[in-house]
Amino acid sequence: MATDRFIVEVEKGKEGVDGGSPSVGSVYRSIYAKDGFPEPADDLLSCWDIFRLDNSLL
C-alpha cells in the first residue's frame, strides 16, 4: 500500500445533537490546498475559460 497521502484532514467531523454519530463528516482537501485555495487568474471568469484559453481551435 502506498505511504504517500495526497489529502489532508482540515476539519474534524461534528457530533450530532443527540451525541450519536457525526452529523457532518470530516473535511478533506488536497495537500496543495491545505492552507486555502490559490486565487484564480484575473482573466478566468468561469470554468469554460480554462478550456477556451487552452484550446487554440475554439
N, C-alpha and C positions, 0 to 999 in steps of 0.2 A: 504494500500500500504506500502511496506517495506521502512524504512527510511535509511537502510544501503546501501551504494553505493560501489560497488567493482571496479568501473572505475573512473579515474580522467582525466580531460582535461589537456593535457600538452602543446598544441599549438592551438591557435585560427585559425579559417579559414582565408584565404587570399582573399581579394576582387579581382574581375575580372578587366581587363584593362579598361573596359567601365564604371566601378563604379556600375555595376549591382550586381547580386547575386554572392556569393563567387565562385571563380574558383577552389578552393581547400577547402575541408571541414576541420573541426577541427580534431585534432589528440587525440585519447583517448588511455589510457593504463590501465592495471590492477593496483590496488593500490600497489601491491607488486613490480611493476617495474616502479613506477612513477619517480624515480631518475636515471633510466637507468636499463638495464638488467644485471643480475648477470653473471659472467664469467662461461662458461661451464667447466665441469670437464676435466682434462687433457686426460683421456682415451676415451672421446667421440669425434669421428671424424665425425659422421653422425647421423641422426635420428634413423637409423637402430640399432646403438649401444645401444640405450636406451632399446630396446626390446631384443636384443641379450644378453645383460648382465643381464637383469632381469629374463629371462626365462631359467631355467636350462635344459630344454629339447632340446634346439637348439644347 
